[in-house]
Amino acid sequence: VVGVQLSLSGLQLGFTDLQGLNVTRTVTNTTEPSNGNATTSTFAYTTHLDAETSLVQSYTYYASDRAVSSAGVDFTVRGGSVKWSFSLTAATMPSATASVADAQTNGFSLRYRLSDLASSSSSSSLSGPSRITRRRNTPHAGMTTFFVALSDDGVVAQLEVLNAAVIDGTATTLGRIELVFDNVSATNNQSGYFLELDFPPFRKSVVYDPSLGLGVLLGRSSDGSPS
């Protein structure tokens, strides 16, 4: 069994890399009558960049498939996947905080580390960057799926993300979506895989609501994707 965790490695607003922010966690439990009264827990982590700007990340684990829609894309959250949501809300435009105002004008970037994936792929003879295969419009139009070879005998991990976010109420394509291998991370001095997302400028709100189809698959084709 390969355990893969996703953790925020960096939030870049303007020239400011925001780390060490105070975070408040809340847990919401919901019961689904249509799914045998199964209970789903959502963990939300909220931090305030200033008095008027908040950043919220939430994670929900779904044991069974779920049809959802976000940024104009209909897709299925696969059973055993994590539903991740990110939102950034500013009360004013421009913000009184220089780094937030810069993000409103020029956009901003997020960097997430997929912990344990690098060590899990140590049995592959390929180098870190060569283990990554990218497929656009997979499994649906408007989505991107990355595959990472974990071994030479056909075991791969997959990561599914949306290509667009809802910017001020309008679906907008992200400027950059990449899964990269970093030999030495500046934050922990360890190599690893990082999901890097570049968001366009906004006025008051950004919502990114993909399904992180984190999973391990057996068998792959010659291009690295599942066979």
Disulfide bonds with the S-S distance in Angstrom:
none
